[in-house]
Structure formats: structure tokens, C-alpha cells
Amino acid sequence: MSGAEEATVGAPVADGPTVERTLGAPGAAVVIISGPSGVGKDTIIHAMRRVEHPDRHYVITCTTRDKRWYEEDGKDYHFLTQEAFEATRAAGGFLEASEVHGKWYGTPRDQVAAAVAAGRDAILKIDVQGAHAVNRMIPAALLVFVVPPSLDELRRRLVGRATEVDEALERRWHNAALELLQQDRYDHVVTNHTGQADQTADEIEAIIAAEHAAHPDRRLLV
């Protein structure tokens, strides 16, 4: 993360063709929350959303993976066909797009741009690949990495979810171990202890508040 943006309007972006960039309002932040599969990112964000923040927008990721039984299209993710995803990507509709666990995930550019232009923080839940892609384009984005209390606990959570067959589970476990090696590239690392998602959410809230206090007038180019 750096203190000022260096990108210019019309510069190449992290994913897709050259597009016009949007200058955010003073103080509006782009906050990226990452962590390995099973670490509890969704639970943490649900805890954060229980507190009303009119100056905040939680970006809904697009994905080609199948919807799980407990998920709602348009709320948890935008579930797209491979064809619709590729068309959106080709049109420059994603801030970043990455293939994760054999499926595609993309961050809608319009959601992030509209939020910061209106003076609202854009909260992104994206994988390590996507986080680095966004950070290259928005160097002053705030990067928060969530880690489990131990690798054993992370595997227990993955098995307990029972959302994948054995092959997919092993792929997620392998990728999780690799992602944990990337945590030093983040601004903050937060441990999500079992059963303490609310405390983890509070810790992230404190990090965001400190970022605002340190950079009240900074404007991001998205």
C-alpha cells in the first residue's frame, strides 16, 4: 500500500481492455479482505454487515462456480455462466478476474467505481491472486489477510463444510497452504479464532478506522 495513486485515466487495468478510470471522493477507501478457503471470510463479513454503515458498499463478486444450497444469487455472489462471465470480462467489466479452484471469480468494476465516487468505502472479498491484481492498479488499497489459528483447524473447517467432493476438497487444502505463504504481502494479518468471528470483524473495523484517520483526504483512482 502506498500513500498516493500514480495511475492515470485511461491506463491499462488489472483485467480486460483499456477503460476510463474513476476518481474517488476524498477519504473513500478500497478494502480487500482475503484469506484461504475455510478461514471464515463470509462469516466475518456477515458480522461486519450487521452494523449499518451508510458510507460503505460490500462488493458482490461474480463467479462461474455452482451455487451452494445456502447461498442467494445477487446477495452472496452473482452466479454467471462461463459464457456470460467471459463476455463481461472481454468488455472490461471486471476490476480483476482470477481462476480459483478451477472456477472463475471477478470483481465488478462498476460497483467499486460507483462506491468510491460517492464517497463510500468499497469492501472486496477476493482471493490472493485478485488482491495482488487490484493492488497493482490501486496501490493505496488496504489489504487485510485473515488466517486460521492453525493449519489443523483450517482443515477441520474445510472438512466440516461438506461442500465439496474429496478431489475438490484436496485442491482447496493444497491452495490454502500456498495462499498462507502470501500473507506477508498484506498490510495487516488478522487471526480468526474459532467461534470469534465477531471479534475478528471488530479488529478489521479498527483497521479501517485507522486507515481513515491516517488518510482523510486521499482520493483513489479506480
N, C-alpha and C positions, 0 to 999 in steps of 0.2 A: 504494500500500500504506500502511496506517495501523497504528498501534501497538495499537489496541483495536477490538473489534467494537461496533457500535452497533445492530445488528438485534435484534429481539425475537422470541420464539417466536410463531408464527402470522402473521408478517409476510408480505406478498406476496413471492414469489421471482422469480428471473430468468425462469423459464418455467413455465407451467401455473398451476393453481389454488393457492389458499392451502393450505399444508401445515404440519404441525408440524415445527419445526426441531430439530436435534440439536446438543447442546453437546459439543464435542470434549474429549478429555483434555488436561491441561496439556502444552504443547510440541508437540502434533501439528500438522503444517503441511499446507496445501493448496498444492501447487506446480504452476504452469501453465507448460507448455513449448509455445511457439508459434513459427511461422516460415512463410515462404512454401512452397508446394508445390515439392518437389525439393531443399529445403535439407538434407535428411538427418535429419529428426526421428526416424524409425523406427530408423535405423542407430544414432543416438546413444542412444536408449532401450534398444535391444538391448545396447549396450555397458554401460550402467548396470546392466542386469539380470543381467549375468554375475557381478556381485559380490552375494553374498547379503546382503539387508537384511531381517531379520525384522520390523523396525518400519516397513515400507514396503509400500504397495499401489499397483500400477500399474493405474489405472482403464482398463477396456476400453470404448471408445466404440461406440455403436450407429450404424449408417448404413444408408441405403437404396441406396447405390451397389452396383454389381456387385462380386463378389469377384474379385480378381486371381488368376492361376494359382498364385502362390507364397504366398498368404495362407491362414490357417486360421481358420475360424469359431470364435469363442469364445476365440481367442488374440490375433489381430491386431485384429479387430473383431467385434462382434455384427452379423451381416448380417440386416436385417429387411426385410419387405415394406413398402410405403408404408402399407398399412392397419394393420399391427402397430405401426409407428412412430407413426402418428397416434393410435392407441389409448393407447399408453404415454404420449405427450405429454399427451393430454387428462386422463389420470389423475394427472398431476403427477409422473410417473416420471423426468423429466429435470431435472437441475440447470439446464441450458441446452440449447437446441436451435437450430441455425442451418442455413440453406440455403447450401451452398458448392459452386460449380461445377455448380449445377443439381441437386445431391443433398442429402439431409438428414443431419445428424450431431447426435447428442445424447449428453450425459454422464449416465450413470445415477446418479440421486440416492442410491440405496441403497448403492452401492459407496463413495461418498465419505463418507457419514454413518457407515457401519459402520467404515470405516478410522479416522477421527479419533476416534470414540467409544472405540475400542480402543487409542488412543494411537499409531496408525500414521500416517505421512505418506501423503497421497493425491497421487499423481503423475498429472496430467492432461495429455494431448496434445490440444490443441484449437486451433481457428483463432482469428484475431484477433477476430471477432465474438463468439464464445463466451467468449473470455478476458475481454473487457470486461463481458459479462453476468454472469459469475461474480464478477468483481471488484466489481461494484456490490453484490452480495449479501454477499460476503465481502471487505471492504476490506483485510483483512490477508493475503490470499492473496499468495504470492510469484510474481511474473510474470517469466519468462525468455524472451527473444526470440532466436531463432537466425537469423543472417544468413549469406549466402554470401560468399566473398571478393570476388566481383564479379558484376555482372549477366550478363556473358558466360558466366561459369562456371555460373551458375544455369540459363541457357537450355540450355547443353550437357548438364547433368544431366537436365533435363526431356526433351530430345530422346532422350538415351541410354536413358531408362527404357523407351521404346516401349510405354507402357501406354495411350495414348490416340490416337484419330484426330486428324487435323490441327485440326479445329474445336475439340475439347476441349483440345488442347494450347495453342492460341492463347488460349483462355479462361483457362486456368491461368496462362499467362505474363502476361496482362493483369492478372489478380487479384494475382499475386505482386508486381508493381510497385506496386500500390496498397497492399498489406499492408506492404511495406517502409517506407512513409511513416508507419506507425503505431508504429514501434519506440521512439520517444521516450516512449510511454505505458507502457512496461515498466520494471520495477525494474532489470533487467540485460539487456545485449545481448552475445551471445556469437557469435563468428565460427567457423563450421565449415569449416575449410580442407580442401581435397580430400585424402582419404586419412588424415585425422587425427580421425576420429570418437571414438577412444578419448581423445585429449587434450581434445576438446570435452566429453565425458562427465565427465572429471576436473574440468574447470573448473566445470561445473554442480554436481558433488558438493561442491566447495569453497564454492560459493554457498549451497547448502542447509545445510552445516555451520555457516557463519557466521550464517545465519538462526536456527538452533537456539541458538547461543551468545548471540545478541542477545535472544532471546525464549524462554527456557526454560520459563516458566510460563504463557505466553499460551494461552488457550482460544478456539477458533474456533466460531462458530455456523454450522452448515451447514443 
